[in-house]
């Protein structure tokens, strides 16, 4: 299956911890990559692989995976973390990629 | 500095053809895949396809196979996304992006600024 499912919207109080999840069969075989997108901007890679953050991404962003679910956790969410978040992986059986539907994160 | 610079916004009519570009610089162009991502207004990201400039090996999402063509010109380190006959439903922002490593499925760590394509009669 090529579908990746995300909750459409999640909210978190300033300074608290939030987990954004991504579900799909392909995640049993492949790691997800995570992107942050703010209005009018190109996406930014924030986490990838088993435990990798690109240079410049704050260490409050972390990722994990279990079974068919990948998660992006923001520990101590900041106002600037308010954005849309997308997971991406690849189809289990074919050579193409797929994005999740995205999660709109609101920081209260 | 690694950069992807995309061509400017386009306003086209249904049925017209179009080719948009993504100019790469700052790295070895033939050693990394380049992908294309669609984002319709107010909607999510959609993976369209990737191409390996070294040998033009191309992978398409089933949703876009046959609807668009991805190509490259190695001599000018540029990737292209083209349509032979546009539809109104092709109206969207299109991003090109490069993966972290030489693996096509790796995370896209470099993105172009996006090209807005508007198709209207």
HADDOCK unambig.tbl for C-alpha pairs under 7 A between the chains (distance, minus, plus):
assign (segid A and resid 33 and name CA) (segid B and resid 107 and name CA) 5.58 0.50 0.50
assign (segid A and resid 42 and name CA) (segid B and resid 111 and name CA) 6.67 0.50 0.50
assign (segid A and resid 42 and name CA) (segid B and resid 113 and name CA) 6.05 0.50 0.50
assign (segid A and resid 42 and name CA) (segid B and resid 114 and name CA) 6.96 0.50 0.50
assign (segid A and resid 44 and name CA) (segid B and resid 109 and name CA) 6.96 0.50 0.50
assign (segid A and resid 45 and name CA) (segid B and resid 107 and name CA) 7.00 0.50 0.50
assign (segid A and resid 45 and name CA) (segid B and resid 108 and name CA) 6.56 0.50 0.50
assign (segid A and resid 45 and name CA) (segid B and resid 109 and name CA) 5.52 0.50 0.50
assign (segid A and resid 48 and name CA) (segid B and resid 107 and name CA) 6.39 0.50 0.50
assign (segid A and resid 90 and name CA) (segid B and resid 105 and name CA) 6.56 0.50 0.50
assign (segid A and resid 95 and name CA) (segid B and resid 59 and name CA) 6.45 0.50 0.50
assign (segid A and resid 96 and name CA) (segid B and resid 49 and name CA) 6.99 0.50 0.50
assign (segid A and resid 96 and name CA) (segid B and resid 59 and name CA) 6.14 0.50 0.50
assign (segid A and resid 96 and name CA) (segid B and resid 60 and name CA) 6.16 0.50 0.50
assign (segid A and resid 96 and name CA) (segid B and resid 61 and name CA) 5.46 0.50 0.50
assign (segid A and resid 97 and name CA) (segid B and resid 47 and name CA) 5.97 0.50 0.50
assign (segid A and resid 97 and name CA) (segid B and resid 61 and name CA) 6.91 0.50 0.50
assign (segid A and resid 97 and name CA) (segid B and resid 105 and name CA) 6.66 0.50 0.50
assign (segid A and resid 98 and name CA) (segid B and resid 46 and name CA) 6.92 0.50 0.50
assign (segid A and resid 98 and name CA) (segid B and resid 47 and name CA) 5.50 0.50 0.50
assign (segid A and resid 99 and name CA) (segid B and resid 45 and name CA) 6.35 0.50 0.50
assign (segid A and resid 99 and name CA) (segid B and resid 46 and name CA) 6.01 0.50 0.50
assign (segid A and resid 99 and name CA) (segid B and resid 47 and name CA) 6.37 0.50 0.50
assign (segid A and resid 101 and name CA) (segid B and resid 44 and name CA) 5.68 0.50 0.50
assign (segid A and resid 102 and name CA) (segid B and resid 44 and name CA) 6.07 0.50 0.50
